[in-house]
Amino acid sequence: MKIFLLSDNTHTLTGMRLSGVEGVVVHEKEEILKELAKVKRSGDIGILIITELLAERVQLELNEMKLSHSLPVIVEIPDRHGTRRPPDFLTKHIKESVGLKI
């Protein structure tokens, strides 16, 4: 199984390529959807890494992929500018999911 990256900048792609991860740089929603379709058709991609900015642009499609396919596992990462999520993202997610406050 391979790891594939969808990035919105060349810096993130370059860093991932240094670790052996292939990928592409895309910007427009249509380009992102085209690459997602390729990933779905490919049977050898086990993990899809996507930058948070791109994930925001196609959130509905990503959610559908997560619910209907077991592979690839989708991982959203921050880009070189840092995370776009609020500081309490993880604790808020746990509270909403489980009902526990940590």
Phi and psi restraints in degrees (value plus and minus 20) as a CYANA .aco file:
   2 LYS   PHI    -125.8   -85.8
   2 LYS   PSI     142.5   182.5
   3 ILE   PHI    -130.5   -90.5
   3 ILE   PSI     116.3   156.3
   4 PHE   PHI    -151.1  -111.1
   4 PHE   PSI     123.1   163.1
   5 LEU   PHI    -136.7   -96.7
   5 LEU   PSI     112.9   152.9
   6 LEU   PHI    -129.7   -89.7
   6 LEU   PSI      95.6   135.6
   7 SER   PHI    -145.0  -105.0
   7 SER   PSI     136.8   176.8
   8 ASP   PHI    -121.3   -81.3
   8 ASP   PSI     -20.3    19.7
   9 ASN   PHI    -167.5  -127.5
   9 ASN   PSI     135.6   175.6
  10 THR   PHI     -93.3   -53.3
  10 THR   PSI     -45.0    -5.0
  11 HIS   PHI     -84.1   -44.1
  11 HIS   PSI     -64.5   -24.5
  12 THR   PHI     -84.5   -44.5
  12 THR   PSI     -63.7   -23.7
  13 LEU   PHI     -82.4   -42.4
  13 LEU   PSI     -62.6   -22.6
  14 THR   PHI     -82.3   -42.3
  14 THR   PSI     -64.3   -24.3
  15 GLY   PHI     -81.4   -41.4
  15 GLY   PSI     -61.2   -21.2
  16 MET   PHI     -91.0   -51.0
  16 MET   PSI     -55.2   -15.2
  17 ARG   PHI     -83.9   -43.9
  17 ARG   PSI     -52.0   -12.0
  18 LEU   PHI     -82.2   -42.2
  18 LEU   PSI     -45.7    -5.7
  19 SER   PHI    -118.1   -78.1
  19 SER   PSI     -12.6    27.4
  20 GLY   PHI      74.7   114.7
  20 GLY   PSI     -12.2    27.8
  21 VAL   PHI    -113.2   -73.2
  21 VAL   PSI     105.7   145.7
  22 GLU   PHI    -106.7   -66.7
  22 GLU   PSI     141.0   181.0
  23 GLY   PHI     159.6   199.6
  23 GLY   PSI    -193.3  -153.3
  24 VAL   PHI    -159.0  -119.0
  24 VAL   PSI     137.9   177.9
  25 VAL   PHI    -123.9   -83.9
  25 VAL   PSI     105.8   145.8
  26 VAL   PHI    -154.9  -114.9
  26 VAL   PSI     139.0   179.0
  27 HIS   PHI    -151.2  -111.2
  27 HIS   PSI     -63.8   -23.8
  28 GLU   PHI    -106.7   -66.7
  28 GLU   PSI     133.3   173.3
  29 LYS   PHI     -78.2   -38.2
  29 LYS   PSI     -59.7   -19.7
  30 GLU   PHI     -83.5   -43.5
  30 GLU   PSI     -59.8   -19.8
  31 GLU   PHI     -84.2   -44.2
  31 GLU   PSI     -61.8   -21.8
  32 ILE   PHI     -82.3   -42.3
  32 ILE   PSI     -67.1   -27.1
  33 LEU   PHI     -83.4   -43.4
  33 LEU   PSI     -57.3   -17.3
  34 LYS   PHI     -82.8   -42.8
  34 LYS   PSI     -64.2   -24.2
  35 GLU   PHI     -88.7   -48.7
  35 GLU   PSI     -56.9   -16.9
  36 LEU   PHI     -82.0   -42.0
  36 LEU   PSI     -59.8   -19.8
  37 ALA   PHI     -82.9   -42.9
  37 ALA   PSI     -60.4   -20.4
  38 LYS   PHI     -82.6   -42.6
  38 LYS   PSI     -61.3   -21.3
  39 VAL   PHI     -84.1   -44.1
  39 VAL   PSI     -61.9   -21.9
  40 LYS   PHI     -80.8   -40.8
  40 LYS   PSI     -63.0   -23.0
  41 ARG   PHI     -89.7   -49.7
  41 ARG   PSI     -50.7   -10.7
  42 SER   PHI     -92.1   -52.1
  42 SER   PSI     112.8   152.8
  43 GLY   PHI    -115.1   -75.1
  43 GLY   PSI     -21.6    18.4
  44 ASP   PHI    -129.3   -89.3
  44 ASP   PSI     -13.4    26.6
  45 ILE   PHI    -118.2   -78.2
  45 ILE   PSI      95.8   135.8
  46 GLY   PHI    -116.6   -76.6
  46 GLY   PSI     -47.3    -7.3
  47 ILE   PHI    -153.0  -113.0
  47 ILE   PSI     107.9   147.9
  48 LEU   PHI    -128.9   -88.9
  48 LEU   PSI      99.2   139.2
  49 ILE   PHI    -121.4   -81.4
  49 ILE   PSI     111.4   151.4
  50 ILE   PHI    -156.3  -116.3
  50 ILE   PSI     118.1   158.1
  51 THR   PHI     -91.1   -51.1
  51 THR   PSI     132.3   172.3
  52 GLU   PHI     -79.2   -39.2
  52 GLU   PSI     -57.4   -17.4
  53 LEU   PHI     -81.8   -41.8
  53 LEU   PSI     -64.9   -24.9
  54 LEU   PHI     -87.8   -47.8
  54 LEU   PSI     -58.6   -18.6
  55 ALA   PHI     -82.0   -42.0
  55 ALA   PSI     -56.3   -16.3
  56 GLU   PHI     -83.8   -43.8
  56 GLU   PSI     -54.7   -14.7
  57 ARG   PHI     -92.0   -52.0
  57 ARG   PSI     -45.8    -5.8
  58 VAL   PHI    -149.5  -109.5
  58 VAL   PSI      19.2    59.2
  59 GLN   PHI     -79.2   -39.2
  59 GLN   PSI     -61.4   -21.4
  60 LEU   PHI     -83.0   -43.0
  60 LEU   PSI     -63.6   -23.6
  61 GLU   PHI     -86.4   -46.4
  61 GLU   PSI     -59.0   -19.0
  62 LEU   PHI     -85.2   -45.2
  62 LEU   PSI     -62.1   -22.1
  63 ASN   PHI     -81.1   -41.1
  63 ASN   PSI     -60.7   -20.7
  64 GLU   PHI     -83.8   -43.8
  64 GLU   PSI     -61.0   -21.0
  65 MET   PHI     -83.6   -43.6
  65 MET   PSI     -62.4   -22.4
  66 LYS   PHI     -83.9   -43.9
  66 LYS   PSI     -56.9   -16.9
  67 LEU   PHI    -101.2   -61.2
  67 LEU   PSI     -50.6   -10.6
  68 SER   PHI    -120.6   -80.6
  68 SER   PSI     -37.5     2.5
  69 HIS   PHI    -144.3  -104.3
  69 HIS   PSI     120.7   160.7
  70 SER   PHI    -101.4   -61.4
  70 SER   PSI     -49.6    -9.6
  71 LEU   PHI    -148.2  -108.2
  71 LEU   PSI     125.8   165.8
  72 PRO   PHI    -102.0   -62.0
  72 PRO   PSI     136.1   176.1
  73 VAL   PHI     -93.5   -53.5
  73 VAL   PSI     111.5   151.5
  74 ILE   PHI    -123.4   -83.4
  74 ILE   PSI     105.0   145.0
  75 VAL   PHI    -141.4  -101.4
  75 VAL   PSI     102.4   142.4
  76 GLU   PHI    -115.2   -75.2
  76 GLU   PSI     110.1   150.1
  77 ILE   PHI    -145.2  -105.2
  77 ILE   PSI     133.5   173.5
  78 PRO   PHI     -93.0   -53.0
  78 PRO   PSI     137.7   177.7
  79 ASP   PHI    -113.8   -73.8
  79 ASP   PSI    -185.1  -145.1
  80 ARG   PHI     -86.8   -46.8
  80 ARG   PSI     -35.2     4.8
  81 HIS   PHI    -107.9   -67.9
  81 HIS   PSI     -23.9    16.1
  82 GLY   PHI      82.0   122.0
  82 GLY   PSI     159.5   199.5
  83 THR   PHI     -95.5   -55.5
  83 THR   PSI     131.3   171.3
  84 ARG   PHI    -120.8   -80.8
  84 ARG   PSI     -23.8    16.2
  85 ARG   PHI    -104.8   -64.8
  85 ARG   PSI     133.6   173.6
  86 PRO   PHI     -88.1   -48.1
  86 PRO   PSI     137.0   177.0
  87 PRO   PHI     -78.2   -38.2
  87 PRO   PSI     -50.4   -10.4
  88 ASP   PHI    -117.4   -77.4
  88 ASP   PSI       3.7    43.7
  89 PHE   PHI     -76.0   -36.0
  89 PHE   PSI     -69.8   -29.8
  90 LEU   PHI     -88.1   -48.1
  90 LEU   PSI     -65.7   -25.7
  91 THR   PHI     -86.3   -46.3
  91 THR   PSI     -55.2   -15.2
  92 LYS   PHI     -85.4   -45.4
  92 LYS   PSI     -61.4   -21.4
  93 HIS   PHI     -83.3   -43.3
  93 HIS   PSI     -63.1   -23.1
  94 ILE   PHI     -83.7   -43.7
  94 ILE   PSI     -63.4   -23.4
  95 LYS   PHI     -81.9   -41.9
  95 LYS   PSI     -62.5   -22.5
  96 GLU   PHI     -89.4   -49.4
  96 GLU   PSI     -56.6   -16.6
  97 SER   PHI     -97.4   -57.4
  97 SER   PSI     -68.4   -28.4
  98 VAL   PHI    -121.7   -81.7
  98 VAL   PSI     -48.1    -8.1
  99 GLY   PHI      71.2   111.2
  99 GLY   PSI      -7.4    32.6
 100 LEU   PHI    -127.3   -87.3
 100 LEU   PSI     119.1   159.1
 101 LYS   PHI    -119.3   -79.3
 101 LYS   PSI     106.8   146.8
